[in-house]
Structures are given as structure tokens and as C-alpha cells.
Amino acid sequence: MYLINITLNMNEIPADRAEAMFAEHRAWFVRYFDAGKFLVLGPYLDAQHAGVIIAKTDSRAELDDILAADVYWQNGADYEIREFKAAMAADVSVHQGE
């Protein structure tokens, strides 16, 4: 499993493209959430223009391909990727919008 911290560099994102790029980013994470590759995702509440994804892929190469498909990959974001082994997990339900 992977923990991915994404921080947008707003000064590198063209102002006239910011809204469209964010829409593409949302479609990207919905696609991989629906495919079961992203398990949990959302924005940080204590940092603007930043969020986290917990992902499960078959390999790091697969994750790299998924991340490369994000509109921000080469256009204005920093990605910190950490691999981890889940030793324990609670059975929780998260509702969209919370």
C-alpha cells in the first residue's frame, strides 16, 4: 500500500487553466477510486491545496503509471510517495462530503 501526499504549487498552475485542471484531477481520482486502486482520499484540513491518497496497487510501476495520468503530475504539484504495510485496519465507513 502507498501513502501519497499531493501538494499543488499554485504559482506554477496557469490561472486561466486552474479550474479546468482541478476538474480533470477530480475525474482522475474518481476513476481510480472506482477501480479500487485508491482506498481513501481527501484534502488536508490544515493545509491549502494539499491532500492525501491511500492507494493499493499490484506494483510500484502500476502506481507510477496511475500518478503519471494525473493532470498535475508534470504541471504544478509535488508528490510524496511512501510505501507501507498495513498491520492493522479498523472497519470504518466514510461518507463522501464529510
MARLO-177933 format. One record per atom (N, C-alpha, C, O): residue number from 0; x, y, z; residue in three letters. Coordinates in nm, 3 decimals, decimal comma, padded with zeros to 5 digits, always signed. Layout:
BEGIN
@seq=NUM&X=X&Y=Y&Z=Z&type=ALA;
...
//
This chain:
BEGIN
@seq=0&X=+00,085&Y=-00,117&Z=+00,000&type=MET;
@seq=0&X=+00,000&Y=+00,000&Z=+00,000&type=MET;
@seq=0&X=+00,089&Y=+00,123&Z=+00,000&type=MET;
@seq=0&X=+00,207&Y=+00,118&Z=+00,036&type=MET;
@seq=1&X=+00,030&Y=+00,233&Z=-00,042&type=TYR;
@seq=1&X=+00,106&Y=+00,357&Z=-00,056&type=TYR;
@seq=1&X=+00,030&Y=+00,474&Z=+00,006&type=TYR;
@seq=1&X=-00,092&Y=+00,482&Z=-00,004&type=TYR;
@seq=2&X=+00,104&Y=+00,561&Z=+00,069&type=LEU;
@seq=2&X=+00,052&Y=+00,687&Z=+00,117&type=LEU;
@seq=2&X=+00,109&Y=+00,795&Z=+00,027&type=LEU;
@seq=2&X=+00,231&Y=+00,808&Z=+00,014&type=LEU;
@seq=3&X=+00,021&Y=+00,871&Z=-00,036&type=ILE;
@seq=3&X=+00,064&Y=+00,972&Z=-00,133&type=ILE;
@seq=3&X=+00,017&Y=+01,108&Z=-00,085&type=ILE;
@seq=3&X=-00,103&Y=+01,133&Z=-00,072&type=ILE;
@seq=4&X=+00,111&Y=+01,196&Z=-00,058&type=ASN;
@seq=4&X=+00,082&Y=+01,335&Z=-00,023&type=ASN;
@seq=4&X=+00,098&Y=+01,417&Z=-00,150&type=ASN;
@seq=4&X=+00,202&Y=+01,412&Z=-00,215&type=ASN;
@seq=5&X=-00,005&Y=+01,492&Z=-00,184&type=ILE;
@seq=5&X=+00,000&Y=+01,577&Z=-00,303&type=ILE;
@seq=5&X=-00,016&Y=+01,722&Z=-00,258&type=ILE;
@seq=5&X=-00,110&Y=+01,757&Z=-00,185&type=ILE;
@seq=6&X=+00,076&Y=+01,805&Z=-00,301&type=THR;
@seq=6&X=+00,069&Y=+01,948&Z=-00,272&type=THR;
@seq=6&X=+00,076&Y=+02,023&Z=-00,404&type=THR;
@seq=6&X=+00,173&Y=+02,010&Z=-00,480&type=THR;
@seq=7&X=-00,026&Y=+02,102&Z=-00,430&type=LEU;
@seq=7&X=-00,028&Y=+02,182&Z=-00,552&type=LEU;
@seq=7&X=+00,061&Y=+02,305&Z=-00,536&type=LEU;
@seq=7&X=+00,060&Y=+02,369&Z=-00,431&type=LEU;
@seq=8&X=+00,135&Y=+02,336&Z=-00,639&type=ASN;
@seq=8&X=+00,215&Y=+02,458&Z=-00,645&type=ASN;
@seq=8&X=+00,136&Y=+02,559&Z=-00,727&type=ASN;
@seq=8&X=+00,149&Y=+02,565&Z=-00,850&type=ASN;
@seq=9&X=+00,054&Y=+02,636&Z=-00,660&type=MET;
@seq=9&X=-00,040&Y=+02,723&Z=-00,729&type=MET;
@seq=9&X=+00,029&Y=+02,827&Z=-00,818&type=MET;
@seq=9&X=-00,030&Y=+02,872&Z=-00,916&type=MET;
@seq=10&X=+00,153&Y=+02,864&Z=-00,785&type=ASN;
@seq=10&X=+00,223&Y=+02,961&Z=-00,869&type=ASN;
@seq=10&X=+00,269&Y=+02,900&Z=-01,001&type=ASN;
@seq=10&X=+00,310&Y=+02,973&Z=-01,091&type=ASN;
@seq=11&X=+00,263&Y=+02,767&Z=-01,015&type=GLU;
@seq=11&X=+00,300&Y=+02,700&Z=-01,140&type=GLU;
@seq=11&X=+00,180&Y=+02,662&Z=-01,225&type=GLU;
@seq=11&X=+00,195&Y=+02,614&Z=-01,338&type=GLU;
@seq=12&X=+00,061&Y=+02,683&Z=-01,172&type=ILE;
@seq=12&X=-00,063&Y=+02,646&Z=-01,243&type=ILE;
@seq=12&X=-00,119&Y=+02,771&Z=-01,308&type=ILE;
@seq=12&X=-00,149&Y=+02,868&Z=-01,239&type=ILE;
@seq=13&X=-00,134&Y=+02,771&Z=-01,440&type=PRO;
@seq=13&X=-00,188&Y=+02,889&Z=-01,507&type=PRO;
@seq=13&X=-00,327&Y=+02,924&Z=-01,454&type=PRO;
@seq=13&X=-00,416&Y=+02,839&Z=-01,449&type=PRO;
@seq=14&X=-00,345&Y=+03,049&Z=-01,414&type=ALA;
@seq=14&X=-00,473&Y=+03,092&Z=-01,355&type=ALA;
@seq=14&X=-00,591&Y=+03,063&Z=-01,446&type=ALA;
@seq=14&X=-00,699&Y=+03,026&Z=-01,399&type=ALA;
@seq=15&X=-00,571&Y=+03,078&Z=-01,577&type=ASP;
@seq=15&X=-00,681&Y=+03,055&Z=-01,670&type=ASP;
@seq=15&X=-00,711&Y=+02,907&Z=-01,690&type=ASP;
@seq=15&X=-00,812&Y=+02,873&Z=-01,752&type=ASP;
@seq=16&X=-00,627&Y=+02,818&Z=-01,638&type=ARG;
@seq=16&X=-00,648&Y=+02,673&Z=-01,650&type=ARG;
@seq=16&X=-00,677&Y=+02,606&Z=-01,516&type=ARG;
@seq=16&X=-00,707&Y=+02,487&Z=-01,513&type=ARG;
@seq=17&X=-00,668&Y=+02,681&Z=-01,406&type=ALA;
@seq=17&X=-00,677&Y=+02,622&Z=-01,273&type=ALA;
@seq=17&X=-00,807&Y=+02,544&Z=-01,251&type=ALA;
@seq=17&X=-00,805&Y=+02,431&Z=-01,201&type=ALA;
@seq=18&X=-00,918&Y=+02,603&Z=-01,287&type=GLU;
@seq=18&X=-01,048&Y=+02,537&Z=-01,265&type=GLU;
@seq=18&X=-01,060&Y=+02,410&Z=-01,350&type=GLU;
@seq=18&X=-01,104&Y=+02,307&Z=-01,300&type=GLU;
@seq=19&X=-01,022&Y=+02,417&Z=-01,476&type=ALA;
@seq=19&X=-01,031&Y=+02,301&Z=-01,565&type=ALA;
@seq=19&X=-00,935&Y=+02,190&Z=-01,520&type=ALA;
@seq=19&X=-00,969&Y=+02,072&Z=-01,525&type=ALA;
@seq=20&X=-00,816&Y=+02,230&Z=-01,474&type=MET;
@seq=20&X=-00,720&Y=+02,130&Z=-01,428&type=MET;
@seq=20&X=-00,771&Y=+02,058&Z=-01,304&type=MET;
@seq=20&X=-00,754&Y=+01,937&Z=-01,290&type=MET;
@seq=21&X=-00,834&Y=+02,134&Z=-01,213&type=PHE;
@seq=21&X=-00,888&Y=+02,070&Z=-01,092&type=PHE;
@seq=21&X=-01,000&Y=+01,974&Z=-01,128&type=PHE;
@seq=21&X=-01,011&Y=+01,868&Z=-01,068&type=PHE;
@seq=22&X=-01,083&Y=+02,009&Z=-01,225&type=ALA;
@seq=22&X=-01,189&Y=+01,918&Z=-01,271&type=ALA;
@seq=22&X=-01,129&Y=+01,789&Z=-01,328&type=ALA;
@seq=22&X=-01,180&Y=+01,680&Z=-01,302&type=ALA;
@seq=23&X=-01,021&Y=+01,802&Z=-01,405&type=GLU;
@seq=23&X=-00,953&Y=+01,684&Z=-01,459&type=GLU;
@seq=23&X=-00,893&Y=+01,600&Z=-01,346&type=GLU;
@seq=23&X=-00,898&Y=+01,477&Z=-01,350&type=GLU;
@seq=24&X=-00,836&Y=+01,666&Z=-01,247&type=HIS;
@seq=24&X=-00,779&Y=+01,597&Z=-01,130&type=HIS;
@seq=24&X=-00,887&Y=+01,519&Z=-01,056&type=HIS;
@seq=24&X=-00,866&Y=+01,404&Z=-01,018&type=HIS;
@seq=25&X=-01,002&Y=+01,581&Z=-01,034&type=ARG;
@seq=25&X=-01,113&Y=+01,512&Z=-00,966&type=ARG;
@seq=25&X=-01,159&Y=+01,390&Z=-01,045&type=ARG;
@seq=25&X=-01,181&Y=+01,284&Z=-00,988&type=ARG;
@seq=26&X=-01,172&Y=+01,404&Z=-01,177&type=ALA;
@seq=26&X=-01,213&Y=+01,291&Z=-01,261&type=ALA;
@seq=26&X=-01,109&Y=+01,179&Z=-01,252&type=ALA;
@seq=26&X=-01,145&Y=+01,061&Z=-01,250&type=ALA;
@seq=27&X=-00,982&Y=+01,216&Z=-01,246&type=TRP;
@seq=27&X=-00,873&Y=+01,118&Z=-01,232&type=TRP;
@seq=27&X=-00,886&Y=+01,040&Z=-01,102&type=TRP;
@seq=27&X=-00,880&Y=+00,918&Z=-01,103&type=TRP;
@seq=28&X=-00,904&Y=+01,110&Z=-00,989&type=PHE;
@seq=28&X=-00,910&Y=+01,034&Z=-00,865&type=PHE;
@seq=28&X=-01,039&Y=+00,956&Z=-00,850&type=PHE;
@seq=28&X=-01,039&Y=+00,850&Z=-00,787&type=PHE;
@seq=29&X=-01,150&Y=+01,004&Z=-00,907&type=VAL;
@seq=29&X=-01,274&Y=+00,925&Z=-00,906&type=VAL;
@seq=29&X=-01,255&Y=+00,797&Z=-00,986&type=VAL;
@seq=29&X=-01,299&Y=+00,690&Z=-00,945&type=VAL;
@seq=30&X=-01,189&Y=+00,808&Z=-01,101&type=ARG;
@seq=30&X=-01,164&Y=+00,690&Z=-01,186&type=ARG;
@seq=30&X=-01,090&Y=+00,581&Z=-01,109&type=ARG;
@seq=30&X=-01,129&Y=+00,464&Z=-01,112&type=ARG;
@seq=31&X=-00,984&Y=+00,619&Z=-01,038&type=TYR;
@seq=31&X=-00,904&Y=+00,519&Z=-00,969&type=TYR;
@seq=31&X=-00,964&Y=+00,479&Z=-00,835&type=TYR;
@seq=31&X=-00,934&Y=+00,370&Z=-00,785&type=TYR;
@seq=32&X=-01,047&Y=+00,563&Z=-00,775&type=PHE;
@seq=32&X=-01,122&Y=+00,522&Z=-00,657&type=PHE;
@seq=32&X=-01,224&Y=+00,417&Z=-00,697&type=PHE;
@seq=32&X=-01,237&Y=+00,313&Z=-00,632&type=PHE;
@seq=33&X=-01,298&Y=+00,445&Z=-00,805&type=ASP;
@seq=33&X=-01,399&Y=+00,349&Z=-00,853&type=ASP;
@seq=33&X=-01,336&Y=+00,217&Z=-00,895&type=ASP;
@seq=33&X=-01,400&Y=+00,112&Z=-00,886&type=ASP;
@seq=34&X=-01,212&Y=+00,220&Z=-00,942&type=ALA;
@seq=34&X=-01,141&Y=+00,099&Z=-00,984&type=ALA;
@seq=34&X=-01,082&Y=+00,023&Z=-00,865&type=ALA;
@seq=34&X=-01,027&Y=-00,085&Z=-00,883&type=ALA;
@seq=35&X=-01,093&Y=+00,080&Z=-00,745&type=GLY;
@seq=35&X=-01,040&Y=+00,013&Z=-00,626&type=GLY;
@seq=35&X=-00,891&Y=+00,033&Z=-00,603&type=GLY;
@seq=35&X=-00,833&Y=-00,032&Z=-00,517&type=GLY;
@seq=36&X=-00,830&Y=+00,122&Z=-00,677&type=LYS;
@seq=36&X=-00,686&Y=+00,148&Z=-00,660&type=LYS;
@seq=36&X=-00,661&Y=+00,252&Z=-00,551&type=LYS;
@seq=36&X=-00,560&Y=+00,244&Z=-00,481&type=LYS;
@seq=37&X=-00,752&Y=+00,348&Z=-00,535&type=PHE;
@seq=37&X=-00,744&Y=+00,446&Z=-00,428&type=PHE;
@seq=37&X=-00,846&Y=+00,404&Z=-00,322&type=PHE;
@seq=37&X=-00,965&Y=+00,392&Z=-00,351&type=PHE;
@seq=38&X=-00,800&Y=+00,382&Z=-00,201&type=LEU;
@seq=38&X=-00,887&Y=+00,334&Z=-00,094&type=LEU;
@seq=38&X=-00,947&Y=+00,448&Z=-00,013&type=LEU;
@seq=38&X=-01,064&Y=+00,443&Z=+00,026&type=LEU;
@seq=39&X=-00,867&Y=+00,549&Z=+00,012&type=VAL;
@seq=39&X=-00,908&Y=+00,666&Z=+00,089&type=VAL;
@seq=39&X=-00,841&Y=+00,787&Z=+00,026&type=VAL;
@seq=39&X=-00,724&Y=+00,779&Z=-00,013&type=VAL;
@seq=40&X=-00,913&Y=+00,897&Z=+00,015&type=LEU;
@seq=40&X=-00,851&Y=+01,018&Z=-00,036&type=LEU;
@seq=40&X=-00,927&Y=+01,139&Z=+00,013&type=LEU;
@seq=40&X=-01,045&Y=+01,130&Z=+00,048&type=LEU;
@seq=41&X=-00,859&Y=+01,251&Z=+00,016&type=GLY;
@seq=41&X=-00,925&Y=+01,374&Z=+00,054&type=GLY;
@seq=41&X=-00,826&Y=+01,485&Z=+00,081&type=GLY;
@seq=41&X=-00,705&Y=+01,462&Z=+00,087&type=GLY;
@seq=42&X=-00,879&Y=+01,606&Z=+00,096&type=PRO;
@seq=42&X=-00,794&Y=+01,722&Z=+00,120&type=PRO;
@seq=42&X=-00,750&Y=+01,728&Z=+00,266&type=PRO;
@seq=42&X=-00,820&Y=+01,679&Z=+00,355&type=PRO;
@seq=43&X=-00,635&Y=+01,789&Z=+00,288&type=TYR;
@seq=43&X=-00,593&Y=+01,819&Z=+00,425&type=TYR;
@seq=43&X=-00,675&Y=+01,937&Z=+00,474&type=TYR;
@seq=43&X=-00,704&Y=+02,029&Z=+00,398&type=TYR;
@seq=44&X=-00,713&Y=+01,935&Z=+00,600&type=LEU;
@seq=44&X=-00,788&Y=+02,045&Z=+00,659&type=LEU;
@seq=44&X=-00,697&Y=+02,153&Z=+00,714&type=LEU;
@seq=44&X=-00,740&Y=+02,265&Z=+00,739&type=LEU;
@seq=45&X=-00,570&Y=+02,118&Z=+00,733&type=ASP;
@seq=45&X=-00,475&Y=+02,214&Z=+00,790&type=ASP;
@seq=45&X=-00,376&Y=+02,269&Z=+00,688&type=ASP;
@seq=45&X=-00,279&Y=+02,335&Z=+00,725&type=ASP;
@seq=46&X=-00,399&Y=+02,244&Z=+00,561&type=ALA;
@seq=46&X=-00,311&Y=+02,295&Z=+00,455&type=ALA;
@seq=46&X=-00,394&Y=+02,317&Z=+00,328&type=ALA;
@seq=46&X=-00,471&Y=+02,231&Z=+00,288&type=ALA;
@seq=47&X=-00,376&Y=+02,432&Z=+00,268&type=GLN;
@seq=47&X=-00,448&Y=+02,461&Z=+00,144&type=GLN;
@seq=47&X=-00,381&Y=+02,392&Z=+00,027&type=GLN;
@seq=47&X=-00,259&Y=+02,375&Z=+00,024&type=GLN;
@seq=48&X=-00,462&Y=+02,352&Z=-00,069&type=HIS;
@seq=48&X=-00,413&Y=+02,296&Z=-00,195&type=HIS;
@seq=48&X=-00,327&Y=+02,172&Z=-00,174&type=HIS;
@seq=48&X=-00,227&Y=+02,152&Z=-00,243&type=HIS;
@seq=49&X=-00,367&Y=+02,088&Z=-00,078&type=ALA;
@seq=49&X=-00,292&Y=+01,966&Z=-00,049&type=ALA;
@seq=49&X=-00,387&Y=+01,859&Z=-00,001&type=ALA;
@seq=49&X=-00,492&Y=+01,888&Z=+00,057&type=ALA;
@seq=50&X=-00,350&Y=+01,734&Z=-00,027&type=GLY;
@seq=50&X=-00,434&Y=+01,624&Z=+00,016&type=GLY;
@seq=50&X=-00,355&Y=+01,494&Z=+00,021&type=GLY;
@seq=50&X=-00,235&Y=+01,490&Z=-00,004&type=GLY;
@seq=51&X=-00,427&Y=+01,389&Z=+00,054&type=VAL;
@seq=51&X=-00,365&Y=+01,259&Z=+00,073&type=VAL;
@seq=51&X=-00,446&Y=+01,151&Z=+00,002&type=VAL;
@seq=51&X=-00,568&Y=+01,161&Z=-00,010&type=VAL;
@seq=52&X=-00,376&Y=+01,050&Z=-00,046&type=ILE;
@seq=52&X=-00,438&Y=+00,932&Z=-00,105&type=ILE;
@seq=52&X=-00,374&Y=+00,810&Z=-00,041&type=ILE;
@seq=52&X=-00,251&Y=+00,803&Z=-00,028&type=ILE;
@seq=53&X=-00,454&Y=+00,714&Z=-00,001&type=ILE;
@seq=53&X=-00,403&Y=+00,582&Z=+00,035&type=ILE;
@seq=53&X=-00,440&Y=+00,491&Z=-00,081&type=ILE;
@seq=53&X=-00,558&Y=+00,475&Z=-00,114&type=ILE;
@seq=54&X=-00,339&Y=+00,432&Z=-00,142&type=ALA;
@seq=54&X=-00,359&Y=+00,354&Z=-00,264&type=ALA;
@seq=54&X=-00,310&Y=+00,211&Z=-00,244&type=ALA;
@seq=54&X=-00,220&Y=+00,185&Z=-00,165&type=ALA;
@seq=55&X=-00,372&Y=+00,121&Z=-00,317&type=LYS;
@seq=55&X=-00,329&Y=-00,019&Z=-00,320&type=LYS;
@seq=55&X=-00,322&Y=-00,061&Z=-00,466&type=LYS;
@seq=55&X=-00,424&Y=-00,066&Z=-00,535&type=LYS;
@seq=56&X=-00,202&Y=-00,090&Z=-00,512&type=THR;
@seq=56&X=-00,181&Y=-00,134&Z=-00,649&type=THR;
@seq=56&X=-00,100&Y=-00,263&Z=-00,647&type=THR;
@seq=56&X=-00,046&Y=-00,303&Z=-00,544&type=THR;
@seq=57&X=-00,093&Y=-00,328&Z=-00,761&type=ASP;
@seq=57&X=-00,019&Y=-00,453&Z=-00,770&type=ASP;
@seq=57&X=+00,132&Y=-00,433&Z=-00,767&type=ASP;
@seq=57&X=+00,206&Y=-00,525&Z=-00,735&type=ASP;
@seq=58&X=+00,177&Y=-00,310&Z=-00,800&type=SER;
@seq=58&X=+00,320&Y=-00,283&Z=-00,802&type=SER;
@seq=58&X=+00,344&Y=-00,133&Z=-00,798&type=SER;
@seq=58&X=+00,252&Y=-00,053&Z=-00,821&type=SER;
@seq=59&X=+00,466&Y=-00,095&Z=-00,769&type=ARG;
@seq=59&X=+00,503&Y=+00,046&Z=-00,773&type=ARG;
@seq=59&X=+00,495&Y=+00,098&Z=-00,916&type=ARG;
@seq=59&X=+00,459&Y=+00,214&Z=-00,938&type=ARG;
@seq=60&X=+00,528&Y=+00,013&Z=-01,013&type=ALA;
@seq=60&X=+00,519&Y=+00,055&Z=-01,153&type=ALA;
@seq=60&X=+00,375&Y=+00,090&Z=-01,189&type=ALA;
@seq=60&X=+00,352&Y=+00,188&Z=-01,259&type=ALA;
@seq=61&X=+00,279&Y=+00,011&Z=-01,143&type=GLU;
@seq=61&X=+00,138&Y=+00,043&Z=-01,169&type=GLU;
@seq=61&X=+00,101&Y=+00,176&Z=-01,105&type=GLU;
@seq=61&X=+00,033&Y=+00,258&Z=-01,167&type=GLU;
@seq=62&X=+00,145&Y=+00,199&Z=-00,981&type=LEU;
@seq=62&X=+00,117&Y=+00,326&Z=-00,915&type=LEU;
@seq=62&X=+00,178&Y=+00,441&Z=-00,994&type=LEU;
@seq=62&X=+00,113&Y=+00,544&Z=-01,014&type=LEU;
@seq=63&X=+00,301&Y=+00,425&Z=-01,038&type=ASP;
@seq=63&X=+00,367&Y=+00,530&Z=-01,115&type=ASP;
@seq=63&X=+00,289&Y=+00,564&Z=-01,242&type=ASP;
@seq=63&X=+00,278&Y=+00,681&Z=-01,279&type=ASP;
@seq=64&X=+00,235&Y=+00,463&Z=-01,309&type=ASP;
@seq=64&X=+00,154&Y=+00,486&Z=-01,429&type=ASP;
@seq=64&X=+00,026&Y=+00,563&Z=-01,396&type=ASP;
@seq=64&X=-00,016&Y=+00,652&Z=-01,470&type=ASP;
@seq=65&X=-00,036&Y=+00,527&Z=-01,285&type=ILE;
@seq=65&X=-00,158&Y=+00,595&Z=-01,241&type=ILE;
@seq=65&X=-00,128&Y=+00,741&Z=-01,209&type=ILE;
@seq=65&X=-00,200&Y=+00,830&Z=-01,253&type=ILE;
@seq=66&X=-00,022&Y=+00,765&Z=-01,134&type=LEU;
@seq=66&X=+00,012&Y=+00,903&Z=-01,096&type=LEU;
@seq=66&X=+00,049&Y=+00,986&Z=-01,218&type=LEU;
@seq=66&X=+00,018&Y=+01,105&Z=-01,225&type=LEU;
@seq=67&X=+00,115&Y=+00,924&Z=-01,314&type=ALA;
@seq=67&X=+00,155&Y=+00,996&Z=-01,436&type=ALA;
@seq=67&X=+00,034&Y=+01,041&Z=-01,517&type=ALA;
@seq=67&X=+00,045&Y=+01,131&Z=-01,601&type=ALA;
@seq=68&X=-00,081&Y=+00,980&Z=-01,494&type=ALA;
@seq=68&X=-00,203&Y=+01,018&Z=-01,565&type=ALA;
@seq=68&X=-00,272&Y=+01,140&Z=-01,503&type=ALA;
@seq=68&X=-00,366&Y=+01,194&Z=-01,561&type=ALA;
@seq=69&X=-00,226&Y=+01,183&Z=-01,386&type=ASP;
@seq=69&X=-00,285&Y=+01,300&Z=-01,322&type=ASP;
@seq=69&X=-00,241&Y=+01,426&Z=-01,394&type=ASP;
@seq=69&X=-00,124&Y=+01,440&Z=-01,429&type=ASP;
@seq=70&X=-00,332&Y=+01,517&Z=-01,415&type=VAL;
@seq=70&X=-00,303&Y=+01,642&Z=-01,486&type=VAL;
@seq=70&X=-00,195&Y=+01,723&Z=-01,416&type=VAL;
@seq=70&X=-00,123&Y=+01,799&Z=-01,481&type=VAL;
@seq=71&X=-00,182&Y=+01,708&Z=-01,286&type=TYR;
@seq=71&X=-00,084&Y=+01,785&Z=-01,211&type=TYR;
@seq=71&X=+00,054&Y=+01,720&Z=-01,209&type=TYR;
@seq=71&X=+00,151&Y=+01,784&Z=-01,166&type=TYR;
@seq=72&X=+00,066&Y=+01,596&Z=-01,254&type=TRP;
@seq=72&X=+00,193&Y=+01,523&Z=-01,243&type=TRP;
@seq=72&X=+00,310&Y=+01,604&Z=-01,300&type=TRP;
@seq=72&X=+00,414&Y=+01,616&Z=-01,235&type=TRP;
@seq=73&X=+00,295&Y=+01,657&Z=-01,417&type=GLN;
@seq=73&X=+00,401&Y=+01,738&Z=-01,479&type=GLN;
@seq=73&X=+00,366&Y=+01,886&Z=-01,479&type=GLN;
@seq=73&X=+00,437&Y=+01,967&Z=-01,539&type=GLN;
@seq=74&X=+00,257&Y=+01,921&Z=-01,412&type=ASN;
@seq=74&X=+00,206&Y=+02,058&Z=-01,423&type=ASN;
@seq=74&X=+00,169&Y=+02,119&Z=-01,290&type=ASN;
@seq=74&X=+00,056&Y=+02,166&Z=-01,273&type=ASN;
@seq=75&X=+00,260&Y=+02,120&Z=-01,195&type=GLY;
@seq=75&X=+00,231&Y=+02,201&Z=-01,078&type=GLY;
@seq=75&X=+00,200&Y=+02,132&Z=-00,948&type=GLY;
@seq=75&X=+00,127&Y=+02,188&Z=-00,867&type=GLY;
@seq=76&X=+00,252&Y=+02,014&Z=-00,924&type=ALA;
@seq=76&X=+00,230&Y=+01,951&Z=-00,794&type=ALA;
@seq=76&X=+00,353&Y=+01,872&Z=-00,750&type=ALA;
@seq=76&X=+00,432&Y=+01,825&Z=-00,832&type=ALA;
@seq=77&X=+00,365&Y=+01,859&Z=-00,619&type=ASP;
@seq=77&X=+00,467&Y=+01,774&Z=-00,560&type=ASP;
@seq=77&X=+00,397&Y=+01,650&Z=-00,506&type=ASP;
@seq=77&X=+00,292&Y=+01,660&Z=-00,442&type=ASP;
@seq=78&X=+00,455&Y=+01,535&Z=-00,531&type=TYR;
@seq=78&X=+00,400&Y=+01,408&Z=-00,484&type=TYR;
@seq=78&X=+00,504&Y=+01,343&Z=-00,392&type=TYR;
@seq=78&X=+00,617&Y=+01,317&Z=-00,434&type=TYR;
@seq=79&X=+00,466&Y=+01,319&Z=-00,269&type=GLU;
@seq=79&X=+00,550&Y=+01,242&Z=-00,178&type=GLU;
@seq=79&X=+00,485&Y=+01,104&Z=-00,167&type=GLU;
@seq=79&X=+00,370&Y=+01,092&Z=-00,126&type=GLU;
@seq=80&X=+00,559&Y=+01,001&Z=-00,203&type=ILE;
@seq=80&X=+00,504&Y=+00,866&Z=-00,207&type=ILE;
@seq=80&X=+00,579&Y=+00,781&Z=-00,106&type=ILE;
@seq=80&X=+00,702&Y=+00,772&Z=-00,109&type=ILE;
@seq=81&X=+00,504&Y=+00,719&Z=-00,017&type=ARG;
@seq=81&X=+00,562&Y=+00,631&Z=+00,084&type=ARG;
@seq=81&X=+00,493&Y=+00,497&Z=+00,078&type=ARG;
@seq=81&X=+00,370&Y=+00,491&Z=+00,079&type=ARG;
@seq=82&X=+00,570&Y=+00,390&Z=+00,072&type=GLU;
@seq=82&X=+00,512&Y=+00,255&Z=+00,074&type=GLU;
@seq=82&X=+00,505&Y=+00,209&Z=+00,218&type=GLU;
@seq=82&X=+00,596&Y=+00,233&Z=+00,297&type=GLU;
@seq=83&X=+00,395&Y=+00,141&Z=+00,252&type=PHE;
@seq=83&X=+00,382&Y=+00,088&Z=+00,387&type=PHE;
@seq=83&X=+00,305&Y=-00,042&Z=+00,385&type=PHE;
@seq=83&X=+00,235&Y=-00,074&Z=+00,289&type=PHE;
@seq=84&X=+00,319&Y=-00,116&Z=+00,493&type=LYS;
@seq=84&X=+00,245&Y=-00,240&Z=+00,512&type=LYS;
@seq=84&X=+00,143&Y=-00,215&Z=+00,622&type=LYS;
@seq=84&X=+00,179&Y=-00,180&Z=+00,734&type=LYS;
@seq=85&X=+00,016&Y=-00,234&Z=+00,590&type=ALA;
@seq=85&X=-00,089&Y=-00,215&Z=+00,689&type=ALA;
@seq=85&X=-00,086&Y=-00,333&Z=+00,786&type=ALA;
@seq=85&X=-00,110&Y=-00,447&Z=+00,747&type=ALA;
@seq=86&X=-00,057&Y=-00,305&Z=+00,912&type=ALA;
@seq=86&X=-00,054&Y=-00,409&Z=+01,014&type=ALA;
@seq=86&X=-00,190&Y=-00,425&Z=+01,081&type=ALA;
@seq=86&X=-00,226&Y=-00,533&Z=+01,127&type=ALA;
@seq=87&X=-00,265&Y=-00,315&Z=+01,087&type=MET;
@seq=87&X=-00,399&Y=-00,318&Z=+01,146&type=MET;
@seq=87&X=-00,484&Y=-00,217&Z=+01,070&type=MET;
@seq=87&X=-00,434&Y=-00,116&Z=+01,020&type=MET;
@seq=88&X=-00,614&Y=-00,246&Z=+01,060&type=ALA;
@seq=88&X=-00,707&Y=-00,153&Z=+00,997&type=ALA;
@seq=88&X=-00,843&Y=-00,168&Z=+01,064&type=ALA;
@seq=88&X=-00,890&Y=-00,279&Z=+01,088&type=ALA;
@seq=89&X=-00,906&Y=-00,056&Z=+01,094&type=ALA;
@seq=89&X=-01,039&Y=-00,057&Z=+01,152&type=ALA;
@seq=89&X=-01,142&Y=-00,072&Z=+01,043&type=ALA;
@seq=89&X=-01,119&Y=-00,029&Z=+00,930&type=ALA;
@seq=90&X=-01,253&Y=-00,130&Z=+01,074&type=ASP;
@seq=90&X=-01,364&Y=-00,141&Z=+00,979&type=ASP;
@seq=90&X=-01,448&Y=-00,014&Z=+00,996&type=ASP;
@seq=90&X=-01,534&Y=-00,008&Z=+01,084&type=ASP;
@seq=91&X=-01,423&Y=+00,085&Z=+00,911&type=VAL;
@seq=91&X=-01,495&Y=+00,213&Z=+00,923&type=VAL;
@seq=91&X=-01,567&Y=+00,244&Z=+00,794&type=VAL;
@seq=91&X=-01,529&Y=+00,196&Z=+00,687&type=VAL;
@seq=92&X=-01,668&Y=+00,324&Z=+00,805&type=SER;
@seq=92&X=-01,741&Y=+00,370&Z=+00,687&type=SER;
@seq=92&X=-01,722&Y=+00,521&Z=+00,677&type=SER;
@seq=92&X=-01,744&Y=+00,594&Z=+00,774&type=SER;
@seq=93&X=-01,681&Y=+00,565&Z=+00,561&type=VAL;
@seq=93&X=-01,662&Y=+00,708&Z=+00,536&type=VAL;
@seq=93&X=-01,762&Y=+00,750&Z=+00,430&type=VAL;
@seq=93&X=-01,777&Y=+00,684&Z=+00,327&type=VAL;
@seq=94&X=-01,829&Y=+00,860&Z=+00,456&type=HIS;
@seq=94&X=-01,927&Y=+00,910&Z=+00,360&type=HIS;
@seq=94&X=-01,869&Y=+01,028&Z=+00,284&type=HIS;
@seq=94&X=-01,802&Y=+01,113&Z=+00,341&type=HIS;
@seq=95&X=-01,895&Y=+01,031&Z=+00,156&type=GLN;
@seq=95&X=-01,845&Y=+01,142&Z=+00,073&type=GLN;
@seq=95&X=-01,900&Y=+01,273&Z=+00,129&type=GLN;
@seq=95&X=-02,015&Y=+01,281&Z=+00,173&type=GLN;
@seq=96&X=-01,815&Y=+01,372&Z=+00,125&type=GLY;
@seq=96&X=-01,858&Y=+01,503&Z=+00,168&type=GLY;
@seq=96&X=-01,830&Y=+01,531&Z=+00,314&type=GLY;
@seq=96&X=-01,849&Y=+01,644&Z=+00,359&type=GLY;
@seq=97&X=-01,787&Y=+01,433&Z=+00,391&type=GLU;
@seq=97&X=-01,758&Y=+01,457&Z=+00,534&type=GLU;
@seq=97&X=-01,617&Y=+01,504&Z=+00,550&type=GLU;
@seq=97&X=-01,573&Y=+01,529&Z=+00,663&type=GLU;
//
